[in-house]
């Protein structure tokens, strides 16, 4: 098969023009993408006039040091395609970490092609694979997608809402009345991304920006950047992050961004070393005061005295204000999780000053459940909530309550195998005994034995994290794909008072409780901890609850995961329906279409004792073979929910199509994990390709690929829920 593109390397020198005229005559005015590099630095670009563009590059000092150029050309390229390929290369090369990019263009523009991100995606995947073969790229795209360098990269395009947030911050800097800009933003509102983008905008050589790439909206952004630079010159600025673990992660991000340095990311105590034009504080709610500081008491006293402040009454918030001409502080009162955090009243007092400008970030960029999920979690973790007892429903977010902790641990590990970056997290209700004796387990519930995180710095990205349990202190600020949350025995629910109950003796964070005399204060911290953890998962959150009353309370609002103890549950297949049965279809003997299979004369029923099911929504069938044996054993009878619409990506589905014959079923049915790529046309979204992925220990099973006309008669019948027997 002929490749739809070519990557052609040349030396980047004075002979390049002649070489191109001789060897690339048919492409001299054709849209291309190119990659300039030496051993450490690189530049990504696109052009329709390669000779003129490279002559210009050879005249600039920074580009002259680059030694080779790789031309990426394709008959499929047009201007939109090359802009899209260029944008993706900038994003992924920056996050791959092998080169420092010279690009100043952040790719913030909202060209129409940015709304068509999957149009050229398959072509880009193939280009990336060849770049890996050439040694230009190192990591897989899937690995990069889960990396912090990618998530926090300022080479990614911003959404319209994020761009507006950046403009708002720049206006704050231009406001002469505002010494402090206090920006309220809940979990997932993009506070860290905006802080990093601001650094890149204010520290990048403006001559590197390609203004032609900015539409009218972005011209306003660019104008604001110029105004800030003209007003302040080269700002002496730093990013203050109170949490050590997250600070180390963002330091790594800064190290790999041209123009930025890890020295720009500091802890609160470091602000005493010098005066700053601008300090940006991420996670401002974690700035500390003189309470429960443990080993940090000495440093806190020393810095306070150095700044001429009384350590007993000042906070790190005071340090920031004293050491900066201007400060931007991102704050969320619901993420304050311990007594050492500066009191909410301190921020209210700051807010009341005429020199403080108050702004808010409202859009949700992390959790796919969106603002609806965020508000739902806030309500169910509040006393006397007014919600009707109805489980949260979303086709975009997987929110489940588990009765079996071992089942939840296994499901998180399965998700980590397929999605990456899935972690178990718990409330601080168990002593950390494995810290001194690695043979011991900290969290023991039934037959499940687990250990706390073996490192407290960047634990989320550590090698053994999937086999451990993190806490609020090792996960706050991080993104996960799925979170498995254990709510410990320190939190319960009282149905008589319709309020949460806290057992102080069961809460093991000594620095989180010692000075707290009012249990309502401690309860607020603990509820904030669990809310914050539930906002970590991008795609889903799973919950296991230790106390019976609290489990019963949450079961009203969180869909229960299908679990059943085989020793307690009996199954029987009959010819007639009953109160607790669902239709059962034998796909091994199926002929024709699924609709024919559902005719009354073909339908049998499976009795499901001890599990309440709706026969209008569910059905069961037998799964044969080994293609899904990591999840579904050969011969298992499984429960499926009838497909009612919505995203199917990442779900195990029963599908039907005349364009394949499953080698195990011997029919045009299969059960696989569903994955699709979409494109956009004038009529709207369309499937470009659908992949049906096996999940098997037998590597001979290959994905089923459907494209073009093959997609027309594909029918998703049901979504796998659980193995019954």
ABEGO torsion letter per residue (X at the ends): XBBABBBBBBBBBAAAAAAAAAAAAAAAABBBBBBBBBAABBBBBBBABAAAAAAAAAABAAAAABABBBBBBBAABBAAAAAAAAAAAAAAAAAAGABBBABABAGABBBAAAAAAAAAAAAAAAAAAAAAAAGABABBAAAAAABAAAAABAABBBBAAAAAAAAAAAAAAABAABABBBBBBBBGAGAAAAAAAAAAAAABBAAABBAAABBAAAAAAAAAAAAAAAAAEBBBBBBBBABAAAAAAAAAAAAABBGBBAAABBBAAAAAABBBABBBBBGAAABBBBBGAEAAAAAAAAAAAAAGBBAAABBAAAAAAAABABBBBBBBAAABABAABBBAAAAAAAAABAABBBBBBABBAABAAEAAAAAAAAAAABBGBABBBBBBBBAABBBBBBABAAAAAAAAAAAAAAAEGBBBBBBBABBBAAAABAABBABBBEABBBBBBABABGAAABAAAAABBBBAAAABGBBBABBBBBBBAABBBBAAAGBBBBBAAABABAAAAAABABAAAAAAAAAAAAAAAAAABAABBBBBBABAAAAAAAAAABBBBBBBBAAABBBBBBABBBABBBBBBBAAABBEBAAAAABAAABBBBBBBGBBBBAAABBBBBBBEAAAAAABBBGBBBBBBBBAEEBABGBBBBBBBAABBBAAAGBABBBBBBBBBBBBBAAEBBBABBBBBBBBABAABBBBBBBEAAAAABBBABBBABBAX
